[in-house]
């Protein structure tokens, strides 16, 4: 038999969410939860909330929000014909919400020590779009998604320069 690879899966392309995108662009970062409440099926809204809470150092909340975004994303992917595997290209902008939710869940899993989940999500993202982890790591940090917010300082990362303490003993 010759011709196209019959095992290759078709790309999954999610429908656009212009109302969610517009609501996120109009909403202050600290109020993203209002967008999630208005659009609870949107993995894009959940991933934005996960990114915001992560930037605030609230790791368990970020993990929980990313997990909801992941499940909402799986629902949307299945509704669009996805069967558990195959490409979910970043180039198709409506796919970015679910990919961001997967990335946020992967990041949070690593930070709370869920190694198996981190590895599973890494494989999922690489199978969905091999460029997405690098893209999100380099182009979509919290400060680029939400410019007014500085990322939380990780334990062990002290932004202050080292100082020395001097004790002067004497008559004065």
N, C-alpha and C positions, 0 to 999 in steps of 0.2 A: 504494500500500500504506500502511496506517495502523496505528497501534498502537505496541508496544514497539520500541525501537531494537534492531535485530537485530545491530548491530555491538558493542554494549555487552557487556563481559565480565562474567561472574558473579564475585562475591567468592570469594576462596580463604580457607577457614577450616581452619587446621591443628588436629590433635587436641591435647588437653591433655597435658602432661608432669608430672603431679603428683609423681612420684618425683624428677625433676630439681629442681623448685621446692623440694621439701622438703629435698633434699640440699644445695642452695645455701643455704637458710636456716639449716641446722645447721652449715655449714662456715665456718671462719675464712677471711677473704679471702686470706690468704697461702697457703691450702691448696686453692684452687679447682681447681688442676690435678688433684686427686684426684677431683673430681666429673667433670671432663672424661674422665679415664681410665675411670671407671665408666660414663659415658654419652657415648661418643664420637660418636654420631649427633646429639646435641642442639646445635642452633645457639645455644640459650639458654646452655648451659654454656660454649661456645666464646666467645660474646660477653662473658660475665662475665669470662673469663680475659683476653680482649683489653682490656677496660676496666681490669682490675686492673693488667696490665703497662703499659698506657698511663699510668696514674696514677703508676707508678714511674719514668716517663721512658724506658722500654725500647721505643722506637718501632718498631724492626724486628720485635721479638717480637710486639708488639701487632698490627702489620700482618699477620704470618703467622697468628696465632691468629684474627684477624677474617676472613682469607681462607678458612681452614678452616670457620669458622662460616657464611660466605657459601655455600660449596659444599654443606655439610650442609643449609643452609636451602633451597637450590635443589632438592636431592634430595627434601626433605620436601614442598616446594610441588608439584613434579611428581607425587609420589605422591598428593597431595590433589586432583589434577586440573588444576592450573595449567598453562597452555600458553604461557608466556613473556611474558604481559602480563595486565593486569587488576588490580583492586583487591585489596590485602592489608591489610585494615583493622586499625589499631592497637587499635580498640575491642574486638576479639576477642583476649583476653589471650594465648592460645597462639601468635598471630602475632608477638608482641613479640620473641621470641628471634631470629628471622630478620631482623626490622626493625632490632633493635639490632646484629646482626652487620653488616648492610649499612651502618648509620650508622658503626660502628667502623671498617670498612674504608674508607669515604669519608673519615673524619677522618684516618686514618693515611696514606691516599694523598695527601691535601693536604699533610701534614707532611713527606713524603719527596719531594715534588715531582712526583708522578704526576698531572699536571693532567688528562690525557684520562680516566683512571680516575675521578678525582674528579667530573668532569662527567657521565660515564656513570652513576655511582652516584647522583648528585643527581637525574638524570632518572628513574632506576629508582625511587628513594624517592618522588619527587613523583607518579609514576604509580601507585605502590602505595597511598599514602595521603598526600595533600597536607599533612597536619598533622604528619607524623612528624618531619621535620627540626627544626621549631620546638619540638615537644614534647621531643625528646631533647636539644636544645641547652639548653632552659630548665629542664626538670624532672628530667632524668636525667644530671646530671653525675657524675663519679666519686665526689665526696664524698656525693652523695645515694644512689648505688647502694651504696657502701661507706663509711659515715660515719666509720669509724676511720682512713680514709686521706685524706691531703691530696694534692691533685693536684701533679704535678711542676711545677717552675718552668720555664717555657719560656725558651729563650735570649733575652736582651734584657729579660726581666721580672725585675727585681731587687726582691725584697720588702723589702729593707733601705732605710731612708731615706738620702738622699745625705749624705755626710760630706765634710769638708774636712781636708786634711792641713796641719799647721803645722810649720814648721821654725824653731826659735828658735836664733839664733846669737849668741853673745856670750861674756862672760867667765865666766859662771856655769856 
